[in-house]
């Protein structure tokens, strides 16, 4: 009977794709301090093997652990889920009311608040 292996999977955001067939993925976790109970955010970066160079910066991806592929790469890209849409506050409010106004604000950078 073959052993069932649990492969470690993580979800994060692509930070860099400057290297060929490699992407850097940032994973955010929330930890709790053992004594004081305060929650704080901890982030870690992993180098991921991206065979087809299909990731772009800002994409939300799922990665899986694998055998060592190089000195730093021990993860493979499993799923690319698409990117985030970043809007300024004024565009977000306008988008809820009228899409034409939102496009106007997004196409004029001097009007954006950020």
Secondary structure, 3 states (H helix, E strand, C coil): CCCCCCCCEEEEEEEECCCCCEEEEEEEEEEECCCCCCEEEEEEEEEEECCCCCCCCCEEEEEEECCCCCCCCCEEEEEEEEECCCCCHHHHHHHHHCHHHHHHHHHCHHHCCC
